[in-house]
Amino acid sequence: MPTETSQTLDRGLRVLEVLASSPGGLTITELSGRLEVNRTVVYRLVTTLEQHAFLRRDARGRLHVGLGLLHLASAVHPLVRDVAVPVLRELAEGVGCTAHLTVTEGEEAVALAVVEPSWTDFHVGYRVGSRHPLSSGAAGKAILLGREVDPAPYVLTSGELQAGARGLAAPVLGVGGLEASVGVVTLGDLDATVLGPRVAAAAAQIAERLR
């Protein structure tokens, strides 16, 4: 016997999924076209989701996911952090660089978990909760990389967030509802041919544990 489902709930969730993948926002007409659902039905769904702060309209009337989703996402963050920390610790100790897991909040990258190596004479301090635009720094750029159809395995940056600091990060892929990256940061030399595969492997390990 087929499992019974709620068509209205399914459509509401699809609205959120489509808007989450549309950084520039959508009009109700555009959203209706994407969903292939009558515009009147979409309007009712949008109105309900707005009342719960899951959607918002910008000054042009375009629809975006709302701050209400951040409150839901924050409840999941402790689980993600618990999964990530052992992997980050192994990465930090293995390469001698500060390792971090970064997630999205709107158009910003936010450090959710940070592990510093225990044996190095010096390393970069990186604070949990640190945030910066997705377009700056390896962590944010890796998250944007993960939105591409066939993303490169990692991204390398130099001096974008801190003078002299070099960063390398890889996107965490294939975890529904999560946009994240794993990265390392150092003030010394950074050999991407060595560190790139290790950081990408750590990102893949975290993704596997979260699925």
Disulfide bonds with the S-S distance in Angstrom:
none
